[in-house]
Amino acid sequence: MFEKYGEIMTIDEVCEVLLVGRGRVYQLLRNKEIPSFRIGEVWKIPKKGIEEYIISQSGIGKKQKNDK
């Protein structure tokens, strides 16, 4: 889905993908809506978590389940 990014993304990369500001990304991380971890003060976000968040928010998974 996001081939140009590594498996672990930064805050700035997540902002770029989701087209939101840093404050919104921090809010998503604090509320555990997107899986993440910290090394010191640096947030690390698995790309897979971003993909799952986008799918869950878009309702794509629900449409596929209902189609079966």
C-alpha positions in Angstrom: 0.0 0.0 0.0 2.8 2.4 0.9 5.8 1.0 -0.9 8.0 4.0 -0.4 7.9 3.7 3.4 9.8 1.2 5.6 8.1 -1.2 7.9 8.4 1.2 10.8 7.2 4.7 10.1 7.8 8.1 11.7 5.3 10.7 12.9 6.0 12.8 9.8 5.5 9.9 7.5 2.2 9.0 9.1 1.1 12.7 8.8 2.0 12.5 5.1 0.0 9.2 4.5 -3.1 10.3 6.5 -3.0 13.9 5.3 -3.3 15.2 8.9 -1.2 17.3 11.2 1.2 16.1 13.9 -1.3 16.9 16.7 -3.9 14.6 15.2 -1.3 11.8 14.8 -0.2 12.2 18.4 -3.8 12.0 19.5 -4.3 8.8 17.6 -1.2 7.3 19.2 -2.2 8.4 22.7 -5.7 7.0 22.3 -4.2 3.7 21.0 -6.2 3.9 17.7 -3.0 3.2 15.9 -0.4 0.7 17.3 2.9 2.2 18.2 5.9 2.1 20.6 8.5 4.5 21.7 12.3 4.3 21.8 13.2 7.1 24.2 11.2 10.1 23.0 10.9 8.8 19.4 7.6 7.3 18.3 7.8 4.2 16.0 4.6 3.2 14.1 4.4 -0.1 12.3 3.3 0.4 8.7 0.9 -2.6 9.1 -0.9 -0.7 11.9 -1.4 2.3 9.6 -2.8 0.1 6.9 -5.2 -1.6 9.3 -6.3 1.8 10.7 -7.1 3.0 7.2 -9.1 -0.1 6.4 -11.0 0.0 9.7 -11.9 3.7 9.2 -13.0 3.3 5.6 -15.3 0.4 6.3 -13.7 -1.7 3.5 -13.5 -4.8 5.7 -17.2 -4.6 6.6 -18.2 -4.4 3.0 -16.2 -7.5 2.2 -17.8 -9.5 5.1 -21.3 -8.5 4.0 -20.6 -9.6 0.4 -19.9 -13.2 1.4 
